[in-house]
Amino acid sequence: MPDVATLESVQRRVLWLATSIVHHANRVRSTPSGVKVGGHQSSSASLVSAMTALYFAHLQAPDRVSVKPHASPVLHAINYLLGRLDEQYLTELRSFGGLQSYPSRVKDPDPVDFSTGSVGIGATAPIWSAIAHRYVAGHFDVPRGGRQVALLGDA
């Protein structure tokens, strides 16, 4: 497991990247109407420490995480640092074919364990996933799946 100083350094980088993703979408990239496209920097920042610890020190291969919708930029920043997201997407939040403002297994170019855009899905999907894994492991000759984690917050 990485030491605390290393995790703090990674955490600062994740925070910078996540806020930069939202800033670029609203202040750097122009939109035809001039209206900001959204993104929630403070909601993202509220989970940076927890997500950094999870993804860089605690999660293992079969584990799955449901990320609260407004922390999507943090998930994208972490996926970028882990080599799972191409750098070109860091400037594509809420653009056609780019990063989604809520984690999406279908539309995002990087790995997402659970789509959490619909209210309530993020909190409950890991519970149902855990039940399904437990059932399959109990009835068939397969190992039980990894841990199922739900990260909740304001949205």
Backbone torsions as a table, in degrees:
resi	resn	phi	psi	omega
1	MET	NA	137.9	178.2
2	PRO	-63.8	152.3	178.0
3	ASP	-76.3	167.9	-175.4
4	VAL	-60.7	-41.2	-179.5
5	ALA	-61.3	-40.5	178.3
6	THR	-65.7	-44.8	178.5
7	LEU	-62.7	-37.9	177.5
8	GLU	-64.4	-38.6	177.6
9	SER	-64.9	-44.7	178.0
10	VAL	-63.6	-41.7	179.6
11	GLN	-58.2	-43.4	178.5
12	ARG	-62.4	-39.8	179.3
13	ARG	-67.5	-41.8	178.0
14	VAL	-61.4	-45.8	179.5
15	LEU	-60.8	-45.3	179.7
16	TRP	-60.9	-47.4	-179.2
17	LEU	-63.0	-45.3	-178.0
18	ALA	-62.5	-45.1	179.4
19	THR	-70.3	-32.4	177.0
20	SER	-66.2	-38.9	178.0
21	ILE	-58.4	-46.6	-179.6
22	VAL	-69.9	-43.2	179.7
23	HIS	-58.5	-45.9	-178.7
24	HIS	-61.8	-41.3	-179.4
25	ALA	-63.6	-33.0	-174.8
26	ASN	-99.8	-27.8	-172.0
27	ARG	-118.6	-25.0	-175.3
28	VAL	-100.9	-51.9	-179.8
29	ARG	-76.7	129.8	-180.0
30	SER	-84.8	150.7	175.0
31	THR	-118.0	151.5	-178.3
32	PRO	-55.8	-36.2	-178.3
33	SER	-88.7	-14.3	-176.3
34	GLY	81.2	-0.1	-179.5
35	VAL	-81.7	140.5	176.3
36	LYS	-63.9	146.2	-177.3
37	VAL	-91.6	-8.1	176.2
38	GLY	104.8	-165.3	-173.2
39	GLY	114.3	148.4	-173.1
40	HIS	-128.4	93.8	-176.5
41	GLN	-65.7	-42.4	-177.8
42	SER	-70.2	-38.5	176.6
43	SER	-64.9	-34.4	175.6
44	SER	-68.1	-47.5	-176.6
45	ALA	-59.7	-29.7	-176.9
46	SER	-66.2	-17.2	-179.5
47	LEU	-114.3	3.9	-176.3
48	VAL	-58.9	-47.1	-178.0
49	SER	-62.8	-48.7	-178.6
50	ALA	-63.2	-43.7	-178.1
51	MET	-69.9	-35.9	176.6
52	THR	-61.9	-47.4	179.3
53	ALA	-61.5	-44.4	-179.9
54	LEU	-61.2	-56.5	-171.5
55	TYR	-73.6	-28.4	-176.0
56	PHE	-104.7	-5.3	-178.0
57	ALA	-137.7	-22.1	-170.3
58	HIS	-123.0	-32.2	-176.3
59	LEU	-71.2	147.4	176.5
60	GLN	-123.6	168.5	-170.9
61	ALA	-43.0	-51.7	-175.4
62	PRO	-83.9	-3.9	-178.3
63	ASP	-67.3	147.2	178.7
64	ARG	-131.7	143.3	-175.8
65	VAL	-126.2	132.7	172.2
66	SER	-98.6	115.7	-175.9
67	VAL	-98.7	131.3	179.4
68	LYS	-54.3	145.4	-172.6
69	PRO	-52.0	-46.4	-174.5
70	HIS	-76.5	-1.7	175.2
71	ALA	-97.9	13.6	178.7
72	SER	-52.7	-43.4	178.5
73	PRO	-59.7	-31.3	177.4
74	VAL	-68.3	-43.4	177.6
75	LEU	-59.9	-43.5	179.5
76	HIS	-65.3	-40.0	178.1
77	ALA	-62.5	-44.0	179.1
78	ILE	-64.8	-44.7	178.3
79	ASN	-60.8	-36.6	176.5
80	TYR	-63.1	-48.3	-178.8
81	LEU	-64.8	-28.1	178.0
82	LEU	-85.9	1.5	178.3
83	GLY	80.3	18.8	-178.3
84	ARG	-101.3	0.6	-178.9
85	LEU	-141.8	129.3	178.7
86	ASP	-69.5	143.1	-177.5
87	GLU	-56.0	-31.7	-177.3
88	GLN	-57.1	-27.7	-177.0
89	TYR	-78.1	-14.0	-178.0
90	LEU	-64.1	-17.1	178.3
91	THR	-109.2	17.0	-173.5
92	GLU	-120.7	28.2	177.1
93	LEU	-65.7	128.4	177.8
94	ARG	60.0	29.4	170.9
95	SER	-108.1	157.8	-177.3
96	PHE	-59.4	123.0	-178.8
97	GLY	80.3	2.7	-178.5
98	GLY	-99.9	-157.3	-179.4
99	LEU	-71.4	141.6	177.3
100	GLN	-86.2	152.8	178.9
101	SER	-76.7	-17.7	173.4
102	TYR	-123.4	140.8	-178.8
103	PRO	-54.2	130.3	-178.9
104	SER	-135.6	122.5	177.6
105	ARG	-67.4	-25.5	-175.5
106	VAL	-91.9	-43.0	-170.3
107	LYS	-97.5	-25.1	-178.8
108	ASP	-76.6	143.6	179.3
109	PRO	-79.1	-13.3	-179.3
110	ASP	-106.2	166.2	-177.7
111	PRO	-65.3	131.9	175.8
112	VAL	-132.8	125.5	-177.9
113	ASP	-75.4	-40.6	-179.2
114	PHE	-137.5	132.3	171.3
115	SER	-73.9	130.6	-173.9
116	THR	-127.2	19.7	-179.0
117	GLY	-67.9	-34.0	179.4
118	SER	-79.4	131.3	-176.3
119	VAL	-57.2	131.3	177.2
120	GLY	92.6	-22.3	-177.9
121	ILE	-66.0	-43.0	-176.8
122	GLY	-59.7	-35.7	-178.7
123	ALA	-76.7	-31.3	-173.1
124	THR	-100.7	-25.7	-176.4
125	ALA	-56.4	-43.8	179.0
126	PRO	-64.9	-29.6	177.6
127	ILE	-64.8	-49.1	179.7
128	TRP	-65.5	-36.2	177.5
129	SER	-63.9	-42.8	178.9
130	ALA	-63.8	-41.1	178.1
131	ILE	-62.3	-43.8	179.6
132	ALA	-63.6	-43.0	178.6
133	HIS	-62.2	-42.9	-179.9
134	ARG	-63.8	-42.0	179.1
135	TYR	-62.8	-49.4	-178.3
136	VAL	-61.2	-44.8	-179.7
137	ALA	-64.6	-31.7	-179.3
138	GLY	-80.7	-18.8	-175.4
139	HIS	-114.4	-11.8	-178.1
140	PHE	-134.8	163.5	-178.1
141	ASP	-85.6	66.3	177.7
142	VAL	-135.0	148.8	177.9
143	PRO	-69.8	151.9	178.3
144	ARG	-68.0	144.8	179.1
145	GLY	-68.4	174.3	-178.2
146	GLY	-73.6	-172.2	179.3
147	ARG	-71.2	147.9	178.9
148	GLN	-114.7	119.7	-173.5
149	VAL	-118.6	135.8	174.5
150	ALA	-115.2	123.1	175.6
151	LEU	-102.9	114.1	-173.4
152	LEU	-111.6	163.3	177.7
153	GLY	-179.6	-157.9	-176.4
154	ASP	-60.6	-32.4	175.8
155	ALA	-172.7	NA	NA
